Amino acid sequence: MSEQGDVVRFNRRERIEHVLVMILFVVLVATGMPQKFHEAGIAKTIVEALGGISQVRYFHRMAGVFFAALTLMHLTAIVLPVLTRRSTLAMVPRPKDFRDAVLTIRYYLGKVRERPQYDHFDYKEKFEYWGIVFGSFIMICTGFVLLLPLLATKFLPGQVIPAAKVAHGNEGLMAMLVVIVWHLFNVHLAPEVFPMSRTIFTGKISRERMRHEHGIEYARQFPEEASDAPTDPDAKKP
């Protein structure tokens, strides 16, 4: 907890990872979408501004290789502490997360009076995270197939090349739409945090916001202030 009363939510590694992902994502979208929609006028303008199609492909491939390396580093940093029992897989969805999703819909429809209480990560963050993980796996695998087609066809049938091209382009488009429609709204444009949340950049969250958005975690960290706060029904009993 900081001197100002804020609570640390993201450590330095997580914040650096997020900044790198942001940069690589922008580069991949800026260089990938003009190739997918190459007939559009704006695509031609972007390609010319970046120095031509050869430069665009070079930037896209380099960003893709760096993204694959970053993904491997991230998964290693997550899995190793779990294997050594120094951490738990906090992002794995549990039955409570699916109940929370249904309860949240009912809350927004006015069917229940109280919104569900969340732990360190809520169901939206978990679902989005695993969508990114699986989407990244598809993008990385198909990307390397397209980057090294001769090597890929030594072990796989030739039809995998056009299939990888379709999957790579469509998954990239879906990832862009998810970030714009889902992620940016929930993190920066939602009424609770508008005009933006700085938590991922500062690593800190106010205690008041933590109490509102992560009531279960708040009760665990500050039991003297939240004696009547809800607990996680899926948590293991000691």
Secondary structure, DSSP 8 states (H G I E B T S, - for coil): --TTS-EE-S-HHHHHHHHHHHHHHHHHHHHHHHHHTTTSHHHHHHHHHTTSHHHHHHHHHHHHHHHHHHHHHHHHHHHHHHHTTSS--TTS--HHHHHHHHHHHHHHTTSSSS-----SS-HHHHHHHHHHHHHHHHHHHHHHHHHSHHHHHHHS-TTHHHHHHHHHHHHHHHHHHHIIIIIHIIIIISTTTTT---HHHH-EE-HHHHHHH-HHHHHHH-TTT-TTS---TTS---
